[in-house]
Amino acid sequence: MFAVLLAVVWMISGGCAEKKQEVYHVGILSGLDFFANTADGFKEKMTELGYIEGSNIIYDLQETNFDIALYKSILNKFVADKVDLIFVFPTEATQEAKAATKGTGIPVIFANAFIEDTDIVDSVRQPGGNITGVRWAGPDIAVQHFEIMRELVPSATRMFIPYQKGYPIVKSQLEALRLAFAAEGLTMIELPASNAAELEAEFNMKAESANGKTDAILMMAEPLCVNHDVFEVIGKFADERNIPVGGTLMSIGGHESVFGLIPQDIPQGRQAAYLADKVLKGTKAGTIPVVTAECFLQINFKAAKKLGITVPEGILSRADEIIR
């Protein structure tokens, strides 16, 4: 009888009490305004996977816009807070996250990032260390941008390529584009710049030169051209000369690009959540293969028509979205 009473007391006092639910702390660094919705996709899918904000998961969402010093500060705080996982984007913020977490054991999941020329991972199959994520197939995307512009403007022989000066992910894209242009016998005019003022000066200098004529402006996947003030410079220059801009779908200050082909934010966030779920359940991040984000083709039919461009049926049939 005494033994039975002891067993009952043990059960009441905790032997069969519900195990305390673990609460995960996840730091999210949204490093570029253009990609901010990636965090929404991540949290949305995490909820579907059973991680309920405020119940068994807490997010520390920090947002900035291409600010390396602030990246470092935010990431150092995540490390000091000993978060269970860091979700980070885009490329340069991912590089800083890898450096900040070295030796800490804190896993990193990235999105909107290039792995070429960045040393973020060892390989797609075996990323290594404490990191994995969702990549952009950068050089392939750059060539696809070129091919689409060629279909839209088959008479084009010269294109301006503006990009962020000194930015690590442009190297592999430029190499791929140089080969594509050379194969077609076309002229590629590179315009590296650090900000809107520098790009405007580059445009003006090229426009005044004897060989400054261009038939199109091609945007790569990099941070310069998606800044509002920079795209206004690009759009103004293009509109004054009635030439198309393409690569990323943009519409600012009445200026519009004719097409965009890049991965979408929310789907990438959802892809990253699957990886985060594996990590939180015990799989080492560096052993989980990097996944590749799918591209989304948007055609601004209205902007193309304004420029007198006839959009081929082949492009329209491939488009995921047509803006009329």
Secondary structure, 3 states (H helix, E strand, C coil): CHHHHHHHHHHHHHHCCCCCCCCEEEEEEECCHHHCHHHHHHHHHHHHCCCCECCCEEEEEEECCCCHHHHHHHHHHHHHCCCCEEEEECHHHHHHHHHHCCCCCCCEEEEEECCCCCCCCCCCCCCCCCEEEEECCHHHHHHHHHHHHHHHCCCCCEEEEEEECCCCCHHHHHHHHHHHHHHHCCEEEEEEECCHHHHHHHHHHHHHCCCCCCCEEECCCCCCCCCHHHHHHHHHHHHHHCCCEEECCCEECCEECCEEEEECHHHHHHHHHHHHHHHHCCCCHHHCCCEECCEEEEEEHHHHHHCCCCCCHHHHHHCCEEEC
